[in-house]
């Protein structure tokens, strides 16, 4: 979900002679407020405008069509030249946010059809501006080292800066069809920069895909690979893909994993088509038995939507929640209404969230539940209740999703395992993949158009 667009208005007082041709000038005044100019303060003597030039005082309320805005009053009077004005910097803008700056001409001559210009921009992210070690929301362990002693596997990682006040971490490893969860509570009296913990319940000869993160909501996770060897060998750890590839073939004699897909239809038919095409691709090319309400209308009519979803939730090996902007909007609407809205998707989120919390408290496997977003959605669209579930961005993470569903490690010593036609660039070569790609493109275009239409403009 995109953050609300804030608008910064530059109110430009110009004379009717501004359109005259002439030499272009550029300057950067130090203090060109109307108050400074009217007082004749020396600090604004280079503004190229005097108190006699300021004869019209704009009276635009802060409750303008742009909402709550920061307004800069810029006065300029030029007779025979073009002026390029550089405004003072906009301060106290939120990081990683979308803004729109609008420059208006006041007063507005009747013969002018276009009296303002508008431009959207994004502020830099916190890591871009301040560095990762200064950004609690974006921080993650960058240093991870794995080593094995006899039958025990140990992991050493760097702790968050002290001012972040992160007191607990967690690690989750998936391999052999199972996921192991480890809660980590460092002893800061021993070491304030690094901590070493032991990975528990790992099987010798099994390759694991592990994650480590601060134990806070929406923490960024660091992924690493652990290959557990016999005690006479060395445990190997990989953080990057290797060049050499090897094909993976599924055993058709085995029963495919059963996957329930949950989603919200509040984003419209374009989003529903994406979910439908994803389900078709997963079932046809990723060896998965998919259960989707769009395919089982008769059973839903007999059991009811909630009854059908609850039964599938218990029967299926995995549950994938497709998170989108409409899902959170409906969740917010339900929390604000006096009477709760009857919505199956929200009820499922609540049930899955409770199960995740219960499993974490009891140290059980959390791998059954996954969340995914498409390119037209963001991680911020993921409900906080699903913060413990594994996250995937589609279609980029199709190989990781395949690894999760089938318990196949994508990396082994000396090789990088590949599944034919399941990659960010290869899936669209298949007919079902091409249909999925087209549906995503159409949904992306629709959401972009809706965002553009939703921006307030002057009329």
DRENRO-119480 format. One record per residue (C-alpha): residue in three letters; x, y, z. Coordinates in steps of 0.02 Angstrom, whole numbers, plus 50000, padded with zeros to 5 digits. Layout:
ALAXYZ ...
This chain:
UNK500005000050000 UNK500745016549947 UNK500915029450087 UNK499755044550075 UNK500445057449956 UNK500875073750042 UNK500915089649939 UNK502125104049959 UNK501425119849878 UNK502545133349809 UNK501455148849788 UNK502285159449655 UNK501765177749640 UNK502165183049463 UNK501735198049358 UNK500795196149195 UNK502425199649104 UNK503205183249155 UNK502895175948983 UNK504025188648896 UNK505555181848807 UNK507275186348865 UNK508845180248950 UNK508605166449080 UNK509245170149254 UNK509505158649403 UNK509755163449583 UNK509595156449758 UNK508895169449880 UNK509305167250063 UNK507675173850136 UNK506305178450014 UNK504775177750125 UNK503455191050101 UNK503705196950279 UNK505575199750250 UNK505255209150088 UNK503915220350162 UNK505035225150309 UNK506475228850192 UNK507615217350289 UNK509415217150219 UNK509385198050222 UNK508215198250071 UNK509055211849969 UNK509575199249835 UNK507815192749805 UNK507645203849651 UNK505995210449719 UNK505535224849832 UNK504075229349943 UNK503335239949803 UNK503235224549693 UNK502195214949819 UNK500445221449797 UNK499415205549805 UNK499395194649959 UNK498775176949922 UNK497495170350043 UNK497505151650018 UNK496965142150174 UNK497965127350237 UNK496405116850211 UNK496665118250022 UNK496265104549897 UNK498005097849934 UNK497585093450115 UNK498765098250254 UNK500265105650164 UNK501835115350191 UNK501655131750093 UNK503125142050031 UNK502665159649974 UNK503825164549832 UNK503715182049758 UNK504525187049596 UNK504245201449477 UNK505125200949309 UNK504735211449156 UNK505865205549016 UNK506705189649070 UNK506375171749123 UNK506785167549303 UNK507305150549369 UNK506925150349555 UNK507735138149676 UNK506675136049831 UNK507315133950006 UNK507485115550057 UNK505965106350121 UNK506375100350296 UNK505675086750408 UNK505035075750265 UNK504745057550308 UNK505965045050235 UNK505435032550102 UNK503825042150069 UNK502965048849915 UNK502695067549899 UNK502055079349765 UNK502685097149742 UNK501525109549656 UNK502025126749591 UNK500575138849565 UNK500495156149487 UNK499525169249586 UNK498525179049540 UNK497825167949404 UNK497565177349240 UNK495925172749157 UNK496785168648992 UNK497885155349072 UNK497275137349060 UNK498765129749149 UNK499275139849300 UNK500175126449399 UNK501465112649378 UNK501525096849483 UNK502885083749507 UNK502935068149616 UNK504495061649700 UNK505075049349833 UNK506195053549977 UNK507695042450008 UNK507575027050117 UNK508345027150289 UNK509825015850240 UNK510175026750088 UNK510235042650193 UNK510935036950360 UNK511655019550334 UNK510935002850389 UNK511625003950567 UNK510555019550598 UNK508905012150539 UNK508005000450658 UNK506584996350538 UNK507784991250399 UNK509164983350502 UNK509624964950487 UNK511144954350535 UNK512404956450394 UNK513764945450469 UNK513324927050485 UNK514604913150511 UNK514194894650531 UNK515344881250601 UNK515134863450663 UNK515904855350816 UNK515644836450821 UNK513754834650802 UNK513324852650849 UNK513084867150727 UNK513414884850790 UNK512974901550710 UNK513814918150751 UNK512984934450697 UNK513144953050731 UNK511934961050855 UNK510914976650823 UNK511604993250889 UNK511254996251073 UNK510115011251039 UNK508924999650944 UNK508544990751108 UNK508324973751023 UNK508404960751162 UNK507854945051071 UNK508124936850902 UNK507484921350815 UNK508144908850689 UNK507124897350577 UNK507834883150470 UNK506874873350339 UNK507484856750272 UNK506904838850248 UNK505104844750243 UNK505204851850420 UNK505554868850495 UNK506494871350659 UNK506264887250759 UNK507564893850882 UNK507274908251003 UNK508864918151039 UNK509174928751195 UNK510954935551193 UNK511914939051353 UNK512434957051323 UNK513564956951476 UNK514714944851383 UNK514714952851210 UNK513754968051147 UNK514204966350962 UNK514084947750919 UNK513204932150982 UNK513394913550951 UNK511964901150967 UNK511704882650930 UNK510544876350794 UNK509484862550867 UNK508654847050795 UNK509594847350629 UNK509804830750539 UNK511484825150473 UNK511554824650283 UNK510144837350263 UNK510284854250179 UNK509394868550268 UNK508834885850213 UNK508904896750370 UNK508334914150418 UNK508864925150563 UNK508104941650618 UNK507704952650766 UNK506164946150856 UNK505094961350815 UNK503604963950701 UNK504054965350515 UNK505914962650546 UNK507024960950392 UNK507694943150384 UNK509434937350335 UNK509424920950236 UNK510864908550239 UNK511124890350190 UNK511774876750308 UNK512394859850246 UNK512544847750393 UNK513904834750368 UNK514504820050471 UNK515614824450618 UNK517184819850521 UNK516754832750387 UNK516544851550388 UNK514874860450390 UNK514734871650238 UNK513824888350229 UNK513294897850074 UNK512634915550061 UNK512714917549872 UNK512174907149724 UNK513474896649637 UNK513694896749449 UNK513554878349409 UNK511784871549388 UNK510984854649411 UNK509244849049361 UNK507954843549491 UNK506644830649444 UNK505094827549549 UNK504574809849589 UNK502834808449515 UNK502494793049620 UNK502474803349779 UNK500924812649834 UNK501084831249793 UNK500954843449938 UNK499234850949965 UNK499174869849963 UNK497734881250014 UNK497784898749938 UNK496904912750034 UNK496674930149962 UNK495534945349964 UNK494434949949817 UNK494314968149873 UNK495664973349749 UNK494524969149604 UNK494454956549461 UNK496234960249399 UNK496974954449565 UNK495834939249568 UNK496444934449393 UNK498244935149455 UNK497814923349599 UNK496924911649480 UNK498384911049357 UNK499614908349500 UNK498594893549562 UNK498574886149387 UNK500464888149369 UNK500814880549540 UNK499734865449504 UNK500344862449327 UNK502204866049340 UNK502694865549524 UNK502014848449573 UNK500744855349697 UNK498924850949729 UNK498104867949746 UNK496464871449834 UNK495644887749780 UNK493874893449816 UNK493654898449633 UNK493854880149585 UNK492714872349715 UNK491124882549706 UNK489994867249731 UNK490844862149893 UNK490764880049955 UNK488904880749920 UNK488664864950022 UNK489804869250169 UNK489814888150165 UNK491364898550133 UNK491994898450312 UNK491674879850335 UNK492584875550174 UNK494094886150218 UNK494204878950394 UNK494164861250327 UNK495494864850197 UNK496544873750328 UNK496624857750431 UNK496854845950282 UNK498184855050182 UNK500064853650208 UNK500354872050172 UNK499354888250172 UNK499854903050062 UNK499054920050100 UNK499134932349955 UNK499304949550036 UNK498714965149947 UNK498144982849979 UNK496304978149983 UNK496614965250119 UNK497284978350240 UNK495954991050190 UNK494594978650233 UNK495464974450396 UNK495514992950443 UNK493704995150392 UNK493194980550502 UNK494124987850651 UNK493275004650630 UNK491484998450603 UNK490314996850749 UNK489754979750691 UNK491084967350629 UNK491044963650444 UNK490824945750391 UNK492374942250289 UNK493154925150265 UNK494884931850222 UNK494994941950383 UNK494374927250486 UNK495704916150409 UNK497054929050449 UNK496494929250629 UNK496504910150640 UNK498214908550556 UNK498934922250666 UNK498354913350823 UNK499074896750761 UNK500754904950723 UNK500854912650896 UNK500364896150978 UNK501644886350876 UNK503024898750917 UNK502614898151103 UNK502704879051101 UNK504244878250991 UNK503304869650850 UNK503574870250662 UNK502984886350578 UNK503304881150398 UNK501484877250357 UNK501044895550337 UNK501734907250203 UNK501324924650140 UNK501654931849968 UNK501514948649880 UNK501564952849695 UNK502534967249618 UNK501034978949629 UNK500954976249818 UNK502194979349959 UNK502794970550115 UNK501824983650213 UNK500244975350147 UNK500634960050254 UNK499554959950412 UNK500534960750574 UNK499664944750631 UNK500614935250495 UNK502314942150543 UNK503014924950588 UNK502574916850420 UNK503884914550284 UNK503794928450155 UNK503974927849967 UNK503894940849829 UNK503164933749669 UNK503694929949538 UNK505484933249593 UNK505414920149731 UNK504604905849634 UNK506164894949660 UNK506134898349848 UNK504284894249853 UNK504634877949762 UNK506004873949887 UNK504804877150031 UNK503404866449960 UNK504504851349917 UNK505894852550046 UNK507204853449909 UNK508774863549950 UNK509224874949806 UNK511064874349850 UNK512274860149882 UNK514164859649897 UNK514844865149730 UNK513184866649638 UNK511644877649627 UNK510094867049600 UNK508864873349470 UNK507094868149428 UNK506724869249244 UNK505684884349193 UNK505434890049373 UNK506394906249387 UNK506034924749377 UNK506474925249192 UNK506054907349141 UNK504284904549204 UNK503504915449069 UNK504144903448933 UNK502744891448981 UNK500944895048926 UNK500324895349106 UNK501794906549153 UNK501434918449010 UNK499624919649066 UNK500214923549244 UNK501424936749181 UNK500054945049077 UNK498854945149225 UNK500184953349335 UNK500534966649203 UNK498684970649186 UNK498464971749375 UNK500014982849391 UNK499344994549257 UNK497644995349342 UNK498364999549513 UNK499525012649437 UNK498055020749349 UNK496995020649507 UNK498395028849606 UNK498585042249472 UNK496715045649467 UNK496645046249657 UNK497895060749666 UNK496975077249701 UNK497175090349565 UNK496635108449548 UNK495095111249443 
